[in-house]
Amino acid sequence: MRSRIPATVVAAPPRSFVVAANPQLPEALRLAERISVELSGRELASAWGSLNDENFRRKVAANPADLFIALGGDGTMLRAGQLCAPLELPILGINLGRFGFLTEVRREDWQAALERVIQGDYWLEQRMMLQAVHHRRDRELGSWEALNECFIGRGETVRPVDLTAEIDQRHLTTYVADGLIIATPTGSTAYALAAGGPILSPELRNILLVPVAPHLSVERPIVLHEGSAVRVTVRTAHQAILSVDGGSPVPLQSEDSLQIRAGRHVAQFARLQDPGYFYRNLTARMNQVAVPGSPE
C-alpha cells in the first residue's frame, strides 16, 4: 500500500462561506438559512441554497468560497465532494441524515462547531477520488468522478453479468457476478463493506475491487496500488449499468468498457476532532440502526 495522505493544518480562518442543504430535508434548508444569517451578522460573506439546484451549483463553481458547509447525510457529502473537489474547496459536514460516516458535526453542535471554524481551529483531511471513463468501441461516452465507488453490474434483471477485469492492461479475471464495486478507501465503509470488503483507513490511496454475489469466480476483494489502471469490459445479453456514488444508473451495452483510476482531484473535509477520530467512531457508527427511507 502507498503512504498515507498527510493532514493539512489550516492556518488562516475562512472569511467566506457557502452553506448547502439537502432539499429533501426541510430542516436542512431552514438551518442553512439560519447559519447564513449568523455568518452575515459576523460580517462574513455567505450564500446558501439547495445542493441540487443547478443554478446554485454554477454560482459556487464560478465564485468559490473558503469553506463549504454541507447539511445532510453521507449522500449529501458525496454530492458535495463531487462539486467541491475540482474547486479545492474544503467541506464541513453537519449530519442531519442517518449514519454520518463522512459528516463531522452533530446537528445539536453546529453553533459550537461554527465558532471553532471561524477561529480557524480545524484541520483538513484529504481523501482520494476515482475517475471513471465509459467507452463504447472507440468512442468516449462519459466521464465521472467518484468519492465512494463505481458499481458495474446487472440492472433490474436478476441474472449475473460477465465482467472482464484488467489491471494495467494485464488480464486479472472474469467475474460472473451481480456486479463489481471499484471503491476508494472512503468507499470501503459503504457498499463495498456491505459486500464483504475490508475497511481501509481513509487517508490511504488505494483502489479496492469487491465482487457482488460472484458465481464460480474470484470472490475475494483485491486492494490495488493507487497508480493502477482498472479496465472492466461488460459482456451480457441483458441489462447492465454503471452507477457512480449511488447516482442514477447509466445503461451499458455488451462490450462496453470502463476505465477507472485514481482521480486528479482530492476531496477535502474540515475536521474538528483529532486525527484518531476514524477508528474511535467506527464501531459506534456501524452499530447504528438505519431508518428505512430516510433521505441523506
C-alpha positions as CSV (number, residue, x, y, z in Angstrom):
1,M,0.0,0.0,0.0
2,R,1.0,3.6,-0.6
3,S,1.9,6.0,2.2
4,R,-0.9,7.9,3.8
5,I,-2.1,11.4,2.7
6,P,-0.8,13.9,5.2
7,A,-3.4,16.1,7.0
8,T,-3.1,19.8,6.3
9,V,-3.3,22.2,9.2
10,V,-5.4,25.3,8.4
11,A,-3.6,28.4,9.4
12,A,-6.0,31.1,8.3
13,P,-9.6,31.3,9.4
14,P,-12.1,31.3,6.5
15,R,-13.7,34.6,5.5
16,S,-16.3,33.4,3.0
17,F,-18.7,30.5,3.2
18,V,-21.2,28.6,1.1
19,V,-24.0,26.7,3.0
20,A,-25.7,24.0,1.0
21,A,-28.7,21.9,2.1
22,N,-30.2,18.6,1.0
23,P,-33.6,19.8,-0.2
24,Q,-35.3,16.5,0.8
25,L,-34.7,17.6,4.4
26,P,-36.8,20.7,5.3
27,E,-34.8,21.0,8.4
28,A,-31.7,21.3,6.3
29,L,-33.0,24.3,4.3
30,R,-34.1,26.1,7.5
31,L,-30.7,25.5,9.1
32,A,-28.8,26.6,6.0
33,E,-30.6,30.0,6.1
34,R,-30.0,30.3,9.8
35,I,-26.3,29.6,9.5
36,S,-26.0,32.1,6.6
37,V,-27.7,34.8,8.7
38,E,-25.4,34.0,11.6
39,L,-22.3,34.4,9.3
40,S,-23.6,37.6,7.8
41,G,-24.1,39.0,11.3
42,R,-20.4,38.5,11.9
43,E,-19.6,40.4,8.7
44,L,-18.5,37.2,6.9
45,A,-19.5,36.6,3.3
46,S,-22.0,33.8,2.9
47,A,-24.5,32.3,0.5
48,W,-26.9,29.4,1.0
49,G,-29.1,27.2,-1.2
50,S,-30.1,23.7,-2.3
51,L,-27.3,21.4,-3.2
52,N,-29.5,20.0,-6.0
53,D,-30.1,23.4,-7.6
54,E,-28.0,23.6,-10.8
55,N,-28.0,27.4,-10.8
56,F,-26.7,27.4,-7.2
57,R,-24.0,24.9,-8.1
58,R,-22.9,27.0,-11.0
59,K,-22.6,30.1,-8.8
60,V,-20.5,28.1,-6.3
61,A,-18.2,26.9,-9.1
62,A,-17.9,30.5,-10.5
63,N,-17.2,32.1,-7.1
64,P,-15.6,29.5,-4.8
65,A,-15.6,30.5,-1.1
66,D,-13.1,29.5,1.6
67,L,-15.4,26.8,3.1
68,F,-18.4,24.8,2.0
69,I,-20.9,23.7,4.8
70,A,-23.0,20.7,3.7
71,L,-26.2,19.9,5.7
72,G,-27.5,16.4,5.3
73,G,-26.1,12.9,5.5
74,D,-23.5,10.9,3.7
75,G,-25.3,11.1,0.3
76,T,-25.1,14.9,0.7
77,M,-21.4,14.7,1.4
78,L,-20.8,12.6,-1.7
79,R,-22.6,15.2,-3.9
80,A,-20.7,18.0,-2.2
81,G,-17.4,16.2,-2.7
82,Q,-18.0,15.8,-6.5
83,L,-18.8,19.6,-6.7
84,C,-16.0,20.9,-4.4
85,A,-13.0,18.6,-5.1
86,P,-12.2,20.3,-8.5
87,L,-12.5,23.7,-6.8
88,E,-10.2,22.7,-4.0
89,L,-13.0,23.8,-1.7
90,P,-13.0,22.3,1.8
91,I,-16.2,20.8,3.1
92,L,-17.6,20.8,6.7
93,G,-20.5,18.3,7.1
94,I,-23.3,18.8,9.6
95,N,-25.1,15.5,10.0
96,L,-28.9,15.6,9.5
97,G,-29.1,12.1,8.0
98,R,-28.6,8.6,9.2
99,F,-25.1,7.2,9.6
100,G,-22.8,10.2,9.2
101,F,-19.6,8.4,8.3
102,L,-18.4,11.4,6.4
103,T,-20.0,14.3,8.3
104,E,-18.1,15.9,11.2
105,V,-20.7,17.7,13.3
106,R,-23.9,16.6,15.1
107,R,-26.9,18.8,14.4
108,E,-27.1,19.9,18.0
109,D,-23.4,21.0,18.0
110,W,-23.4,23.2,14.9
111,Q,-23.1,26.6,16.8
112,A,-20.0,25.5,18.8
113,A,-18.5,23.9,15.6
114,L,-19.1,27.1,13.6
115,E,-17.4,29.2,16.3
116,R,-14.3,27.0,16.1
117,V,-14.2,27.1,12.4
118,I,-14.5,30.9,12.3
119,Q,-11.4,31.0,14.6
120,G,-9.5,28.6,12.3
121,D,-9.5,25.8,14.9
122,Y,-9.7,22.9,12.5
123,W,-7.7,20.8,10.1
124,L,-8.2,19.4,6.6
125,E,-8.4,15.7,5.8
126,Q,-7.7,14.9,2.1
127,R,-9.4,11.9,0.5
128,M,-8.7,10.4,-2.9
129,M,-11.3,10.2,-5.6
130,L,-11.7,7.9,-8.7
131,Q,-12.1,8.9,-12.3
132,A,-14.3,6.6,-14.5
133,V,-14.5,6.9,-18.3
134,H,-17.1,5.0,-20.3
135,H,-16.0,3.7,-23.8
136,R,-18.1,2.1,-26.5
137,R,-15.8,0.8,-29.2
138,D,-13.6,3.9,-30.0
139,R,-16.0,6.5,-28.5
140,E,-15.8,8.1,-25.1
141,L,-19.4,8.4,-23.9
142,G,-18.9,9.9,-20.4
143,S,-16.6,10.7,-17.6
144,W,-17.3,10.9,-13.8
145,E,-15.5,11.4,-10.5
146,A,-16.4,9.3,-7.6
147,L,-15.6,9.8,-3.9
148,N,-17.0,6.4,-2.7
149,E,-17.2,3.9,-5.6
150,C,-18.2,2.9,-9.1
151,F,-20.6,-0.1,-9.4
152,I,-20.7,-2.0,-12.7
153,G,-23.2,-4.8,-12.9
154,R,-26.7,-6.0,-13.6
155,G,-29.7,-3.8,-13.7
156,E,-33.2,-4.9,-12.9
157,T,-32.9,-8.3,-14.4
158,V,-31.9,-10.8,-11.8
159,R,-29.2,-12.5,-13.8
160,P,-25.4,-12.2,-13.4
161,V,-23.2,-10.4,-15.9
162,D,-19.7,-11.3,-17.1
163,L,-17.2,-8.6,-16.2
164,T,-13.6,-9.0,-17.5
165,A,-11.2,-7.1,-15.3
166,E,-7.7,-6.0,-16.4
167,I,-5.1,-4.3,-14.2
168,D,-2.6,-2.2,-16.1
169,Q,-3.5,-3.9,-19.4
170,R,-3.0,-7.4,-17.9
171,H,-5.9,-9.8,-17.6
172,L,-6.9,-10.3,-13.9
173,T,-10.1,-12.4,-14.1
174,T,-13.6,-12.6,-15.5
175,Y,-16.2,-12.1,-12.8
176,V,-19.6,-13.8,-13.2
177,A,-21.5,-11.8,-10.6
178,D,-24.2,-9.4,-9.9
179,G,-21.6,-6.7,-10.2
180,L,-18.2,-5.3,-9.3
181,I,-17.5,-2.5,-6.9
182,I,-14.4,-0.3,-7.5
183,A,-14.0,1.8,-4.4
184,T,-11.8,4.3,-2.7
185,P,-10.8,3.9,1.0
186,T,-13.7,6.3,1.7
187,G,-16.0,3.9,0.0
188,S,-14.6,0.9,1.9
189,T,-17.1,1.6,4.7
190,A,-20.1,1.9,2.2
191,Y,-21.4,-0.5,-0.4
192,A,-18.0,-2.3,-0.5
193,L,-18.3,-3.1,3.2
194,A,-21.8,-4.5,2.8
195,A,-20.5,-6.8,0.0
196,G,-17.7,-8.2,2.3
197,G,-14.8,-5.9,1.6
198,P,-12.2,-4.7,4.1
199,I,-12.2,-1.4,5.9
200,L,-9.3,0.8,4.8
201,S,-8.1,3.9,6.6
202,P,-9.5,6.9,4.8
203,E,-6.2,8.7,4.2
204,L,-4.8,5.7,2.2
205,R,-4.6,6.0,-1.6
206,N,-5.6,2.5,-2.8
207,I,-8.2,1.1,-5.2
208,L,-10.5,-1.6,-3.9
209,L,-12.1,-4.3,-6.1
210,V,-15.1,-6.1,-4.4
211,P,-17.3,-8.5,-6.4
212,V,-21.0,-8.6,-5.6
213,A,-22.5,-12.1,-5.3
214,P,-19.9,-13.8,-7.5
215,H,-20.7,-17.2,-9.0
216,L,-17.9,-19.7,-9.7
217,S,-15.4,-16.9,-10.0
218,V,-12.9,-14.9,-7.8
219,E,-14.8,-13.9,-4.7
220,R,-12.1,-12.3,-2.6
221,P,-11.6,-8.5,-2.5
222,I,-8.4,-7.1,-4.0
223,V,-6.6,-4.0,-2.9
224,L,-4.6,-2.2,-5.6
225,H,-1.9,0.4,-5.7
226,E,-3.1,3.9,-6.3
227,G,-1.4,4.1,-9.7
228,S,-3.2,1.1,-11.0
229,A,-5.5,1.4,-14.1
230,V,-8.5,-0.8,-14.0
231,R,-10.4,-1.7,-17.1
232,V,-13.7,-3.6,-16.9
233,T,-15.4,-4.9,-20.0
234,V,-19.1,-5.9,-19.8
235,R,-20.4,-8.9,-21.6
236,T,-24.1,-9.6,-21.2
237,A,-27.2,-10.5,-23.2
238,H,-29.4,-8.4,-20.9
239,Q,-29.4,-5.1,-19.0
240,A,-26.2,-3.8,-17.3
241,I,-25.5,-0.5,-15.6
242,L,-22.9,1.8,-14.2
243,S,-23.7,3.7,-11.0
244,V,-21.2,6.3,-9.6
245,D,-21.6,7.1,-5.9
246,G,-25.0,5.6,-5.8
247,G,-26.2,8.0,-8.6
248,S,-28.6,7.4,-11.4
249,P,-27.8,4.3,-13.4
250,V,-26.0,4.7,-16.8
251,P,-27.1,1.9,-19.2
252,L,-24.3,-0.2,-20.6
253,Q,-24.2,-2.4,-23.7
254,S,-22.3,-5.6,-24.1
255,E,-18.6,-4.9,-25.0
256,D,-18.7,-1.5,-23.3
257,S,-15.7,-0.8,-21.1
258,L,-15.0,1.3,-18.1
259,Q,-11.5,2.7,-17.4
260,I,-11.1,3.6,-13.7
261,R,-8.1,5.0,-12.0
262,A,-7.2,7.5,-9.2
263,G,-8.6,10.9,-10.0
264,R,-6.7,14.1,-10.3
265,H,-8.6,15.8,-7.5
266,V,-9.0,15.1,-3.8
267,A,-11.9,15.9,-1.5
268,Q,-11.0,18.0,1.5
269,F,-13.0,17.6,4.7
270,A,-12.8,20.0,7.5
271,R,-12.2,18.2,10.8
272,L,-12.6,19.4,14.4
273,Q,-11.8,16.0,16.0
274,D,-8.2,14.7,16.4
275,P,-6.9,12.5,13.6
276,G,-7.7,9.4,15.6
277,Y,-11.4,10.0,15.2
278,F,-12.0,7.4,12.4
279,Y,-11.3,4.3,14.5
280,R,-12.9,5.8,17.6
281,N,-16.2,6.4,15.7
282,L,-16.2,3.4,13.5
283,T,-17.8,0.9,15.9
284,A,-20.4,3.4,17.1
285,R,-21.4,4.3,13.6
286,M,-21.6,0.7,12.4
287,N,-23.9,-0.2,15.3
288,Q,-26.4,2.5,14.4
289,V,-29.8,1.2,13.2
290,A,-30.8,2.7,9.9
291,V,-34.2,4.3,9.5
292,P,-35.6,2.9,6.2
293,G,-36.4,5.6,3.6
294,S,-34.5,8.4,5.4
295,P,-33.1,10.8,2.8
296,E,-29.4,11.8,3.0
